[in-house]
Amino acid sequence: MPSSPRFKIGFLVNPIAGMGGSVGLKGTDSLAEEAAARGARPEAGERARACLKQLMPAAASLLFLTAGGKMGEQALEEFPLRLSVLHSAREPSNAEDTRAACLAFLKEGVDLILFCGGDGTARDVASVAGDVPVLGIPAGVKMHSGVFAISPEAAAELALLFLQGGLKTRVTEIVDVDEELYRSGELQTRLYATARTPYKPALVQEKKRIYSSSSEEEFKDEIALFAGEFMRDGSAYILGAGTTTAKIAEHLGIEKTLLGVDLIQDGKLVHKDASEKDLLEILDRANKAMIIVSPIGAQGFILGRGSQQISSSVLRRVGPENLIIVSTPHKLAELPHLLVYTGDPELDRALSGRRRVVTGYRMAQLKDVKAASDHGK
């Protein structure tokens, strides 16, 4: 007779989380149908399954409480795990379903709420979780909150360490952006709540930090001046999101999409605010291409957060050797290493290792790049 489970996990999936990223929508709130029409593929379920796979060694001690269908039940049923459906979600599900499911979890005395989504999902979970710890499996376009593990695999490790008494929790901020302003190129974050989350420095992402000072701007200018020189080689340059890459475009006399991905060749804008599909079509015609990205402040991600248009397919087409990383020295110094999460573990490992980061005019530093998917294994 199987033993009784020791721990109860409330398990939720936001099925549409992250769909807007690859097609350039910079979010999915209220735009799931448009994202699907543009060819976006749901990825949240896959991220959830990657986490559940790592939880299998402890399956005998776990009971999963979940919502029906795509909100959790489908992913759980692919594994020999004990589960109980406490909420019947509508199709498509919405924020009300998330909150209702979490309230049902609380009534059953869950030890942890493990959810798969982005900042919007985190807001909904935290709004009713109270003192129950919550942990996010990253699947959204934008993830500024401090409740997310750096990868699905890391989320599994954090959950097990916490449940088995090996980790304490910390109180962290749940923040989100105004998506309408975000799509128009303006980043405004707002604090919505705080939540308790299992914490281990290497496995939990920090809240995104934005750097602003005169010295930072001077280094950005130097990076832009240097980039303006090496970008004259005729290659097609894919510029990721951020203020450092925007400074490069500004130096070239081009208005960049601050929170999107643009393609520049021979000093001219070839495509503004490109989607994954746009990039792949252009790469079919390009003789050579390069990708320029900059790490997210405090988090360290250079790929896998915010610029999902630069997908694993785009990266393989360009080649890992043609990835250029740029960062101001201050931002780089505060990061123990850089992170990549493309959804393709083999590619993540190919991108890993010691890499040169451009930090000024003809200046560079070596920095370790690690695959976030390798954490938690």
Residue pairs with C-beta under 8 A, 6 or more apart in sequence:
2 60
3 60
3 61
5 60
5 61
5 62
5 63
5 82
6 61
6 62
6 163
7 61
7 62
7 63
7 111
7 112
7 163
8 62
8 63
8 65
8 105
8 108
8 109
8 110
8 111
9 62
9 63
9 64
9 65
9 110
9 111
9 112
9 113
9 114
9 159
9 163
10 64
10 65
10 66
10 101
10 102
10 105
10 106
10 108
10 110
10 112
10 113
10 114
10 132
11 48
11 64
11 65
11 66
11 72
11 76
11 83
11 114
11 115
12 66
12 67
12 71
12 72
12 98
12 101
12 102
12 113
12 114
12 115
12 116
12 117
12 121
12 125
13 44
13 45
13 48
13 70
13 71
13 72
13 75
13 115
13 116
13 117
14 44
14 71
14 93
14 98
14 115
14 116
14 117
14 118
14 120
14 121
14 139
14 140
15 42
15 44
15 45
15 70
15 71
15 92
15 93
16 28
16 32
16 35
16 42
16 44
16 92
17 28
17 43
17 44
17 116
17 117
17 118
17 120
17 121
17 139
17 140
18 28
18 43
18 44
18 47
18 118
18 139
18 140
18 141
18 308
19 28
19 32
19 35
19 36
19 40
19 41
19 42
19 43
20 26
20 27
20 28
20 31
20 32
20 35
20 40
20 141
21 28
21 40
21 141
21 306
21 307
21 308
21 309
22 40
22 41
22 275
22 276
22 308
22 309
22 311
23 35
23 38
23 39
23 40
23 275
23 276
23 277
23 309
24 38
24 260
24 261
24 273
24 274
24 275
24 276
24 278
24 309
25 31
25 34
25 35
25 38
25 40
25 141
25 183
26 141
26 142
26 179
26 182
26 183
26 259
26 260
27 141
27 142
27 177
27 179
27 182
27 183
28 35
28 118
28 140
28 141
29 120
29 179
30 179
32 92
38 275
38 277
39 277
43 139
43 343
44 116
44 117
44 139
45 70
45 74
45 75
45 116
46 343
47 116
47 137
47 138
47 139
47 152
48 72
48 75
48 116
48 137
48 139
48 152
49 75
49 78
49 79
50 151
50 152
50 153
50 373
51 114
51 116
51 137
51 152
51 153
51 155
51 156
52 75
52 76
52 78
52 79
52 81
52 156
53 79
53 156
54 152
54 153
54 156
54 157
54 376
54 377
55 62
55 81
55 156
55 159
55 160
56 79
56 80
56 81
58 160
58 163
58 164
59 79
59 80
59 81
59 82
61 163
62 81
62 82
62 163
63 82
63 83
63 84
64 72
64 76
64 81
64 82
64 83
64 84
65 83
65 84
65 86
65 104
65 105
65 108
65 110
66 72
66 73
66 76
66 83
66 84
66 85
66 86
66 87
66 101
67 73
67 85
67 86
67 87
67 88
67 89
67 93
67 97
67 101
68 85
68 87
68 88
68 89
69 89
69 91
69 93
70 89
70 91
70 93
71 87
71 89
71 93
71 97
71 98
71 101
72 85
72 101
73 83
73 85
76 83
77 83
86 101
86 104
86 105
86 108
87 97
87 100
87 101
87 104
89 97
89 101
90 97
95 120
95 124
98 115
98 121
98 124
98 125
99 124
99 125
99 127
99 128
102 113
102 124
102 125
102 128
102 129
103 128
105 113
105 132
106 128
106 129
106 130
106 132
110 132
111 132
111 133
111 163
112 132
112 133
112 134
112 135
112 159
112 162
112 163
112 198
113 125
113 129
113 132
113 133
113 134
113 135
114 134
114 135
114 137
114 155
114 159
115 121
115 122
115 125
115 134
115 135
115 136
115 137
116 136
116 137
116 139
116 152
117 136
117 137
117 139
117 140
118 138
118 139
118 140
118 141
118 142
118 143
119 140
119 142
119 143
119 144
119 145
119 174
119 175
119 176
119 177
120 140
120 176
121 136
121 140
122 134
122 136
122 145
122 147
122 148
122 174
122 176
122 195
123 174
123 176
123 192
123 193
125 134
125 195
126 134
126 147
126 174
126 192
126 193
126 194
126 195
127 192
127 193
129 195
131 196
132 196
133 162
133 169
133 195
133 196
133 197
133 198
134 147
134 195
134 196
134 197
135 147
135 148
135 149
135 155
135 158
135 159
135 162
135 197
135 198
136 143
136 145
136 147
136 148
136 149
136 155
136 197
137 148
137 149
137 152
137 155
138 148
138 149
138 150
138 151
138 152
138 155
138 205
138 305
138 341
141 306
141 308
142 176
142 177
142 182
142 305
142 306
143 205
143 305
144 175
144 176
144 177
144 189
144 207
144 208
145 172
145 173
145 174
145 175
145 176
145 207
146 172
146 173
146 174
146 197
146 204
146 205
146 206
146 207
147 172
147 174
147 195
147 197
148 155
148 204
148 205
149 155
149 157
149 158
149 203
149 204
149 205
149 376
150 202
150 203
150 204
150 205
150 301
150 339
150 341
150 372
150 375
151 341
151 372
151 373
151 375
151 376
152 373
152 376
153 372
153 373
153 374
153 375
153 376
153 377
154 203
154 204
154 372
154 375
154 376
155 376
156 376
157 200
157 203
157 375
157 376
158 167
158 198
158 199
158 200
158 203
158 204
158 376
159 198
161 167
161 198
161 200
162 169
162 198
167 198
167 199
167 200
168 198
168 199
169 196
169 197
169 198
169 199
170 196
170 197
170 199
171 194
171 195
171 196
172 194
172 195
172 196
172 197
172 199
172 207
173 191
173 193
173 194
173 207
174 191
174 192
174 193
174 194
174 195
175 189
175 190
175 191
175 192
175 207
176 189
176 190
176 192
177 187
177 188
177 189
177 190
178 186
178 188
178 190
181 187
181 188
182 188
182 259
183 259
185 257
185 258
185 259
185 260
186 258
187 210
187 258
187 259
189 208
197 204
198 204
202 375
203 375
203 376
205 299
205 301
206 298
206 299
207 298
208 296
208 297
208 298
208 299
209 297
209 298
210 297
211 297
211 328
211 330
211 331
213 330
215 330
216 328
216 330
216 331
219 328
219 329
219 330
219 359
219 360
220 243
220 244
220 247
220 328
221 247
221 251
222 360
222 361
222 363
223 244
223 247
223 248
223 326
223 328
223 358
223 359
223 360
223 361
224 247
224 248
224 250
224 251
225 251
225 361
226 358
226 360
226 361
226 362
226 363
227 248
227 251
227 292
227 326
227 358
228 248
228 251
228 252
231 237
231 248
231 252
231 264
231 267
232 266
232 267
233 288
234 265
234 266
234 287
234 288
235 265
235 286
235 287
235 288
235 289
235 290
236 263
236 264
236 265
236 270
236 282
236 283
236 286
236 288
236 289
236 290
237 263
237 264
237 265
237 289
237 290
237 291
237 292
238 261
238 262
238 263
238 274
238 279
238 289
238 290
238 291
238 292
238 310
238 314
238 318
239 245
239 248
239 249
239 256
239 261
239 262
239 263
239 264
239 292
240 261
240 291
240 292
240 293
240 294
240 302
240 306
240 307
240 310
241 257
241 258
241 259
241 260
241 261
241 306
241 307
242 258
242 293
242 294
242 296
243 258
243 294
244 294
244 326
244 327
244 328
245 256
245 292
245 293
245 294
245 326
246 256
246 258
248 256
248 292
248 326
249 255
249 256
249 262
249 264
249 269
250 256
252 264
252 267
253 267
254 262
254 264
254 267
254 268
254 269
255 269
256 262
256 272
257 272
257 273
259 306
260 272
260 273
260 274
260 309
261 273
261 274
261 279
261 307
261 309
261 310
262 269
262 271
262 272
262 273
262 274
263 269
263 270
263 271
263 274
263 278
263 279
263 282
264 270
265 286
270 282
271 278
271 279
271 282
274 282
274 309
275 309
276 308
276 309
276 310
276 311
276 313
276 314
278 309
279 309
279 310
279 314
280 313
280 314
280 317
283 289
283 314
283 317
283 318
288 322
289 317
289 318
289 322
290 318
290 322
290 323
290 324
291 310
291 314
291 315
291 318
291 322
291 323
291 324
292 324
292 325
292 326
293 302
293 303
293 307
293 310
293 323
293 324
293 325
293 326
294 302
294 325
294 326
294 327
295 301
295 302
295 325
295 327
295 331
295 332
295 335
295 338
296 302
296 305
296 306
297 331
297 334
298 334
298 335
299 305
299 339
300 335
300 336
300 337
300 338
300 339
301 338
301 339
301 340
301 341
301 372
302 325
302 338
302 339
302 340
302 369
303 310
303 315
303 340
303 341
303 342
303 351
304 339
304 340
304 341
304 342
304 343
304 372
305 341
311 342
311 343
312 342
312 343
312 344
312 347
315 323
315 342
315 347
315 351
316 344
316 347
320 347
320 350
320 351
323 351
323 355
324 358
325 338
325 355
325 356
325 357
325 358
325 367
325 369
326 357
326 358
326 359
327 357
327 358
327 359
328 359
329 359
329 360
329 365
332 357
332 359
332 365
332 367
335 367
337 367
337 368
337 369
337 370
338 355
338 357
338 367
338 368
338 369
338 370
339 369
339 370
339 371
339 372
340 348
340 351
340 352
340 369
340 370
340 371
340 372
341 348
341 371
341 372
341 373
342 348
342 351
345 371
345 373
345 374
348 371
348 372
348 373
348 374
349 371
349 374
351 369
351 371
352 369
352 370
352 371
352 374
353 368
353 369
354 366
354 367
354 368
354 369
355 366
355 367
355 368
355 369
356 364
356 365
356 366
357 364
357 365
357 366
357 367
358 364
359 365
